[in-house]
Amino acid sequence: MAKAKITQVRSTIKRPQKQKLTIQALGLGKINRTVEKELTPQIEGMIRAVSHLITVERI
């Protein structure tokens, strides 16, 4: 299965609680933190929900 490198580039300050929880569920939480995840439908949905706070690079 495909993988993605997800990097947080914007802060979650003044964001709705749901977006903050989504960032935590992805394993992020600080700016410039990067994680690698399998691209499942659930992860793709999380990426779409917080796409304005992260950058995604397919591996």
C-alpha positions in Angstrom: 0.0 0.0 0.0 1.1 3.6 -0.7 2.6 5.7 2.1 2.6 9.4 2.7 4.9 11.7 4.6 2.8 14.2 6.5 4.3 17.4 7.9 2.5 20.0 10.1 3.3 23.5 8.8 0.7 25.6 10.6 -0.3 25.9 14.2 -3.5 24.6 15.7 -4.0 27.7 17.9 -7.5 29.2 17.4 -8.6 26.1 15.4 -11.7 24.0 16.3 -11.3 21.2 18.8 -12.1 18.6 16.0 -9.1 19.8 14.0 -6.8 19.7 17.0 -7.8 16.1 17.7 -7.3 15.1 14.1 -3.8 16.5 14.2 -3.1 14.5 17.4 -4.5 11.4 15.8 -2.1 11.7 12.9 0.8 11.8 15.4 1.5 15.5 14.9 1.2 18.4 17.3 4.2 20.7 16.7 5.1 22.6 13.6 7.6 20.8 11.4 6.9 17.4 12.9 6.8 14.7 10.3 5.2 11.3 10.3 4.9 8.5 7.7 1.5 6.8 7.4 -0.1 4.2 5.2 -2.6 5.8 2.9 -5.8 4.1 4.1 -9.2 5.7 3.4 -9.4 6.8 7.1 -6.0 8.6 6.9 -7.0 10.2 3.6 -10.1 11.6 5.3 -8.0 13.0 8.2 -5.6 14.6 5.7 -8.5 16.3 3.9 -9.9 17.6 7.1 -6.7 19.4 8.1 -5.2 19.9 4.7 -4.7 23.7 5.4 -2.4 22.8 8.4 -0.2 20.2 6.8 1.7 19.3 3.7 1.6 15.8 2.2 4.3 14.0 0.1 3.5 10.6 -1.3 6.2 8.1 -1.0 
